[in-house]
Amino acid sequence: MNLRYILKELYYQKRRTVMSILGLSIGIALLIVLNALSLAYRQAAHVPLKEIGADITVQRSGDVPRTWQERSFRVQP
């Protein structure tokens, strides 16, 4: 690879160079922001569980029942 040729092309193709740098910058910034948001969401989801002292949360698979009649199990008195 000829470094002089690459630098010459970058100099003469200024618009393409600027647009490439701008596109890469926006893409990298979006990845950083999404990573930060997912980390913040994960930490926010753990706060209520830490307050009650729960380390593990168990949930049955399937739809969540809306009323007591929809439940597939009954609580025995």
Number of C-alpha atoms within 10 A of each C-alpha: 5 6 8 9 10 10 11 10 13 14 12 10 11 11 11 13 14 12 11 12 12 12 12 12 11 12 12 11 12 12 11 11 12 11 12 12 12 11 12 11 11 11 11 11 11 12 11 11 13 10 8 8 9 10 8 6 6 5 6 6 6 6 6 10 10 8 7 10 9 9 11 7 8 8 6 4 3
